């Protein structure tokens, strides 16, 4: 049943597959801006954002009614949608990780460098996993409860605005307290396995909370 939902979601979003090219272009831009250190985390975010197309197509094409006309439970639909999203996330992390390894002699964020090693790639992937878990928790339960058109305001636009605001404030603060930012980055790079474990644990908890909340909210939704 889960595979049926995954296949249906992938075919339903066929008209949106061109956006994958935009995602690839964004990765190249970050590489040219000497910010290869955030290529992998940002690819995780873009994978989660792309998976939202399944909600958009579902609502516009009334696919939720099609799903429920099949021998599928609401739990199967939620599980399939989450599996589809996780597959996109893993593929994005794997591809971008391979690109970084193949094209970059080091990971760079401004003046900060670190060698491209398995532990540094694992660190970047774990950061992307934890970040995407936070984004997923803000998006998916709201989408399952309210649908795409209403849910994107509270589940996407507002969280993105908040993240951009936090990033801007952090950048402004770092401009005057650059030693603090450098200290955190250097700590992460000096303790990749420890930070990797923490980020994987955080991401797993966030995804689990999102899944359980989505199940509960979708069961309450009138279709």
Phi, psi and omega in degrees: 000319180298317179297326179295319178293318179299313181297317180296317179298317181295316179292324181292330182266015183304322181291347181256002184296337179298337179294340177297328177293323177295320179299319179295321179295322179297320178299316179297319180299315179297324178295318180292333179276010179059042178232043183297341182295335182255005180299313183292312177300320182290331177293328177295317179297316182294327177295317178295317180297320179295324181296341178295339179301332178298322177292319182296311181294321179301315183289318182290325182262006182055039182289340178297324177291324177296315180302315184285345175279345177271167177285062180235134174274164177297327178297320179295322179295314179296315180297319178296318180296319178292320179295319176302315180295316180296321178298316177299319181296312181297317180296317179298315179296319181294314182294311182292325175298318178295321179297316180298315180297321185282334189244344186245128176288341179202163172271137187224140171220094185066240182269000182265130181234153169208147181295148175280101179233163178306320182290327178287322176294318178298322178297312180296321179293321180292323176297317177296322179296314180294318180296318180291331175297319177295315179297318180298318180297327180281335186262303194297311180302321180293319179296318180293330182274320189250350186086176187288308188300315179280321185290333183293335179291310183274334183264343182234299186298313181295312177300320179296319178298316180297317179296316179297321179295315179298317180298317180296316179295321178295318179296319179294320178293319181295332179296331179258342180229053186300332181294331179290313178298315179298322179299316178295314181298316180294325177295315179300316182290332180277340181230057187297320183292320178296311180295322179301313179299318180296314182295321178295320179294316179298313180299319179298317179296317181296317178295320179295316178298319179297318181296312181295319180293321178296318178301314183293315182290321180292328178291337181269352186278137176271126180244000000 
